[in-house]
Amino acid sequence: MSSTNLCSWIQTISVFNHGSISRSRSAIYPKLFHPLKKNGAFNRGLSSQKEGGRKFNMPSSLTISAVLTKQETINTPEEDRQKQIHMDKSFNFKSYMVEKAKSVNQALDAAVPIKHPRTIHEAMRYSLLAGGKRVRPALCIAACELVGGDEATAMPAACAVEMIHTMSLIHDDLPFMDNDDLRRGKPTNHKLFGEDVAVLAGDGLLAFAFEFIVVSTTGVPPSRVVRAVGELARAIGAEGLVAGQVIDLSSEGLENVGLEKLEFIHVHKTAKLLEAAVVLGSILGGGSDEEVERLRKFARYIGLLFQVVDDILDVTKSSEELGKTAGKDLVADKVTYPKLMGIEKSRELAEKLNADAKDQLIVFDPEKAAPLVALTDFIAYRQN
């Protein structure tokens, strides 16, 4: 991860964390969808109001991460408690991410060396080591450390998740999928190695991810390793990442795609793998069932948050700033949050998801939870 990006994030987040700020309750909200409730409506903080004979959902209470406005409020004791938990100023997020990214990159480099057949391994390494924020591995490691584990315990799973994430990017960029020529500021895999090798490079990373987590994880009871493998398989199969990709492709150009279907796409296509990263870390770290499920909920919030922010960036940033082709969703006539809700409502949804995610961490030791809190803010306020 570049220090420039992290410094930009730190400057941005300092603006959002300056004081507790509220917004007027008279604003009208559309029906927003939530990954933790079957009908998609936010399951907390909503009340019904009527205007002109129509019913709207409105927030009945606010959190410290509410949308910024000019109106300031006095914190309640509960808000102060949450703010203290959410903002550990002694935690150096930049150093943490630089350290974790370095460890992950070294582990990935060692895991996939150049060997015969040379072409396929070069293609796998090209995309796997092309950079990136390493958010998923960092989430896996942070979740493991939160419940009492350590980096070494989580590293094979962290690498496996990144291998699968890289596979999804290679395949996503193919001409018969999203058809992109740029990824992480570099030509996409198929532009250098051809579509045939790109498909196989993704397949190779997918298969090796499972081998790596099983063979390389040490000091963990076999039952926990098996449980982790099952979680990872479900996250990327026909009920996970693949399901989201299929519905995403079939929704291009359609006029009747609503928020509920959009949520399904992003919960499965993006959030499931982020959820797997956190859950795997907590399982392998020895977390209790209650801790694992609380962290699962946390991950579902940040997973959807990640995609909402991604949709916003796609229409507000340039290709140079993003390191990938900007505006491609608009060109492909894909349904996105800004398209359905507008930019401002999308930003409000991102703020709500950010606050809800942090609420799941309140029961944990604030010092140990600091990396996950900071990662949540990084996802919320990233600029690429």
N, C-alpha and C positions, 0 to 999 in steps of 0.2 A: 504494500500500500504506500502511495506517495505521501510524503509529509505535507505537500501542498494541499491535497484534498482534506487531510485531517485538520490542518490549520483553518481552512475555510469552514469546516464543520464546527470547529470550536468557536469561531467568531459568530457563526449563525446561531448556534444553540445558546450562546450567552445572551442573545437578544430575547429569545423565547423564555429563558429562565429568570428574567429580571422582574421579580415581583409576581404577585398573584393577580391575574387579570381576568375579568369577567366579560360577559356580553349580555345584551338586552334579551329578556325573555319574550319580547314581542316579535322576534324574528321567526319566520315560518320555515320549518324544516320539511324536506321531503321524507318519505318513508325510507329509512336507511336499512341496510341488510347486515346481518351479524353472523359470523361463522360458527357461533356456539349455540344458535337456536334454529330449529328446523324451519320455521316459517321466515327466517331471515331478519326479523325485526330486532332492533336492539332490545336486549332482555333486561336492561336496567336504565334508569335515568330518563325514561320517556313518559310523558303524559299526553292526553288527547286534548286538543283545543279545536274550536270550530270557528270558521270565518267564512261568511257568505254561503253558509249551508254546507260547506265542505269540512271534513275532519282532517286535521294535521297532527303529526307526532311532534312533540316539543320536549326539550330536556327539562325534567323536573328538578334537577340539581346539577351543579357544575363541579368539575374537578380542577385541580391546579393546572392541568394542561389544557384548559379550555381555550377556545380561539381568541386571539388577541384583538382587543378593541381599545378605545380610549377610556372606557369606564373601568375604574379600579374598585376592588372590594376589600373588606377586612377579612383576613383568614380566620376560620374557625379552628379550634384546637385540633380537630381531625385533619383539616387541611394542612396545618402546620406539621403534624406528625408525618403525613404523607410526603410533604415537601422535603422534610429532613431525610426521609428514606430515599426519595427519588434523586436527591442531589448530594452526592458524596463528593465534596470539593477536594478532598484529599486524594481521590483516585485519579491517576494519570492515565486517561484513556488512550492517548496517543502512544505512549510508551508500551502500554499493554498490547495494543493492536500490532505495533511494529514487532514486538517480541514474538507474539503468537504467529504472525504471518511469516516471520523468518523461520520459526520452528516447523511450521506446516510446509513451507516451500522446500526446506531441506529434506523432510520426510517424503514428500512427493517425488523429489528428484531421485532419491535413493530407491524408492519403491518401483519406479518405472525406468530402468536403465536402457541404453541402446543395446540391442542384441538382435539376433536373427529371428524373423525377417526384419531387416533394418527399416524398411519403408513404413511399416505399420507402427513400429515403436517410435519412430521420428514423428509420425502424425499424431500419435497419442500424446507424446511429450510436448509437441508444439502448442496444442491448445491447453493442456494441463498446466504448463509452466508459463503461460502467456501473461501472467499477472492476475489482476483481480483483487478485490478487497478481502477475500477469504473470510467473509462474514459467517458462512455456514460452519466451517471448521472452528472458528472462534466461539460460536454459540455452543457447539458440542463440547468444547473444552471448558468453557465457563460454566455450563450446566453440570458437568462432572465435578468440577472443583466446588461448586455451590453445595453439593450434597455430600462432600467429604472425599471425593476422588482426587486424582492429580492429572497433569497434562499427559504423562506417559501412558496412563490407562486409557485416556480418551483418544490419543493420537491416531491409532489405526481406524477407528470409526470416523474421526474427523476427516481423514484422508479419503476414506471410502465415500463419504458424502460429497466431498469435492470432486472425486472422480465421476460420480454419477451426475453431479451438476454440470460438469464439463461435457459429459456425453450429451446431456439434454441441449446444451448450447450448440454443439456441433451439428446435431440433427435438426435443431430448430432453425439454423441458418441455411439449411439446404434449399435449393431452388423449389422443390415441391412442397416445402413447408413454409417458412417465413421469408425465404429468399433474400438473404442479407449478405453483403460483401465485406462488412466490417464488424469486428468484435474485439473489444478491449484495445481499440486503436490500431489493430493489425488486420490484415486480410483474413477472412474466415477460412476454416480448415479446407473446405472443398475448393477454394480458389487456388490454393497451393498444391494440394495433393490429389484433386479430382473428387468427384462425387462418390465414386465407388470406394476409394480408400477412406474417405471421410465417414461413410456409413460404418465401415469396418472398424475404424478407430474408435468411434462411439461404442460399438458393440464390445470391443476389446476392453475399454475402460469399465463398462457396465459389469462384465463378467469378473474382471479382476478385482473390482471393488469388494465383492462378496468374499472372494478368496482371501483378500488382504485382511479384512476385519476378522475372519475366522483364524487364520494362521498367525497373525501378528499380535492379536490381543493377548496379553499375559496378566496373571494375577487376578483374574476374574472367574468366578464359578461358571462352568460350562452352561448352566441353565440361563444365566444372564446373557451370555453371548448369543445363545440360540434365540432368546427373546428379542435381543437387539436386531438380529438378522431378520426375524419375522417382521418387526416394525419397519425396517428399511424396505423390504420387499413390498409390503402393502402400500408404502408411501409412493412408490414409483410405478406400480402395476396398473391394471385396468380399472382399479377403483381409486387411483391416485393421480400421479403426474400424467400418465397416458390418457386417462379419462378427461382431464382438463384440456389436454392438447387436442383431442378429438372434437370436443364440443367447441373449442376455440376456432378450429379450422372450419367446422360446419356452420359457424355463426357469421362468418365473413360476408358482408354485403346484405345481411338480413335486416329488415326494418323493425321487427317485433321482438328484438332482444332486450329484455328488461334487466333491472338490477339483480333480480334473483338468479338469473342465468349467468350474469356477469360474475356474481359472487361465486357460483359453482366453478366457473372456469378458473378463477384466480386462487380459490381455496385449494383446488386440486393441482393446478399447473404450477403454482409457485409456493403456496403456503405449506403443502404437504411435505416437501423436502426440507423446508426450514423447521417444521415440526419434528421431522425425523431426526435432524441434527441435535435438537435440544433433548428429545426423549432418549435417544441413544446415549448421550452423555450422562443423563440422570440415571438411566438403568445401569450402565457400566460402572458408574461412580458409587453404586450401592444405595441409591435413593429408595425411600419407602414407596409403596404404592400411592399413598396420598401425595407425596412430593412429586412423583412422576406425573400424576394426573394434573396437578396444579401447574407444573411446568409445561405440560401439553397445552393447557388452555392459554398460558402465556405465549407459547409459540404460535398458536393459531391466530392470535391477535396480531403479532408482529409479522406473520406471514402475509396476511391480508394487507397490513400496513405497507409492507415492502412493495406490493404490486400497485396499490393506490398511488404511492409516491412515484413509482416507475412510470405509471400512466401520465402523471402530471409532468414529469421531466421530459417525456417523449414529445410533448407539445410546447414546452417552455425553454428547452435548451437546444444548442446546436450539436451537430455531429461531432465537432471537435471537442466540445465540452463533455459529451457523453462517452466518447470513445467507441460509439456505434452509430449506425444510421438513425438520425433523428426524424421524427414524423412518419416513420414507416407504418405505424398503426393507422394513421389517417389515410395514407396512400392505399393500404390494403383494405380500407373501409371496415376496420375492426371495431368492435364495440369496446369502449373504455369508460372509465369513471368520468373523466372530463366531458366526453361526448354525451353521456346520459345525464350528468348532474351539473356540469359546468366546473370551471377551475376552482371557484371559491368554495362551493359545497364539497368538492373533493378534498380540499385542504381541511375543511372542518371535520370531515370523516376521518382523515389521517390523524388529526389531533385527538379525536375521541378514541381511536384504536390505540394510540400511544399511551393515553391515560389508563385505559382498561388493561393493557399489557402490564404496566407497572403495578397496578393494583394486585396482580397475582403474586408479586414478589414481596409484599408487605410482611408476610409471616416469616421470611428468612432473615438471617443475620445481614444487616445492611452492608457491612464490609464485604462479605462474600457475594452479595447480590449486586454490588457496584458494577462489575463488568457487564452484566446483563442489562442493567438500567442504562448504562452508557451506550451499549450496542443498540438498544431500542431507540434512543435519541438519535444515534448515528443513522439508523435506517429511516427515521422520520424526517431528518433534516439534511440528508445527503444531497449533493449537487450533481452526482453522476451515477 
